[in-house]
């Protein structure tokens, strides 16, 4: 009788281990997919921003100067 319990326990342990590995592999693949998707989106956003700044250089410089002035003003008030 004791032998059957040991065999059953081994079977359940191996099954749980197999299912755990399978779930971990699925999670890793999903994380890789999300990571690649985020990298592609970030690269696309970078290109669009770079193109916008090149097309509207003076406007971009004005916004950057205004932001710098505002940050400097607020930091100086402390």
C-alpha positions in Angstrom: 0.0 0.0 0.0 2.8 2.4 0.8 4.4 1.7 -2.5 1.3 2.9 -4.4 1.3 6.2 -2.4 4.9 6.8 -3.4 4.2 6.0 -7.0 1.1 8.3 -7.0 3.0 11.1 -5.4 5.8 10.8 -7.9 3.3 10.8 -10.7 1.6 13.9 -9.4 4.9 15.6 -8.7 6.1 14.9 -12.3 2.8 16.1 -13.7 2.8 19.3 -11.7 6.5 19.9 -12.7 5.7 19.4 -16.3 2.6 21.7 -16.2 4.7 24.3 -14.3 7.4 24.2 -17.0 4.8 24.4 -19.7 3.2 27.5 -18.1 6.6 29.1 -17.6 7.6 28.5 -21.2 4.3 30.1 -22.3 4.9 33.1 -20.1 8.4 33.5 -21.4 7.3 33.4 -25.0 4.5 35.9 -24.2 7.0 38.2 -22.5 9.3 38.0 -25.4 6.5 38.9 -27.8 5.5 41.9 -25.7 9.1 43.0 -25.4 9.6 42.9 -29.2 6.3 44.7 -29.8 7.2 47.4 -27.3 10.7 47.8 -28.9 9.1 48.2 -32.3 6.6 50.8 -31.0 9.3 52.8 -29.3 11.4 52.8 -32.4 8.5 54.0 -34.5 7.7 56.7 -32.0 11.4 57.8 -32.0 11.4 58.0 -35.8 8.2 60.0 -35.9 9.5 62.4 -33.2 12.8 62.8 -35.0 11.0 63.6 -38.3 8.7 66.1 -36.5 11.6 67.9 -34.9 13.4 68.1 -38.3 10.3 69.4 -40.0 9.5 71.9 -37.3 12.9 72.8 -35.9 12.1 76.3 -34.7 8.8 75.3 -33.1 10.6 72.5 -31.3 13.4 74.8 -30.1 10.8 77.2 -28.8 9.0 74.6 -26.9 12.3 73.2 -25.4 13.3 76.8 -24.4 10.0 77.5 -22.8 10.1 74.1 -20.9 13.7 74.9 -19.8 12.7 78.4 -18.6 9.7 77.0 -16.7 11.7 74.3 -15.0 14.4 76.8 -14.1 11.9 79.3 -12.8 10.2 76.7 -10.6 13.5 75.2 -9.4 14.8 78.7 -8.5 11.7 79.4 -6.3 12.7 76.7 -3.8 
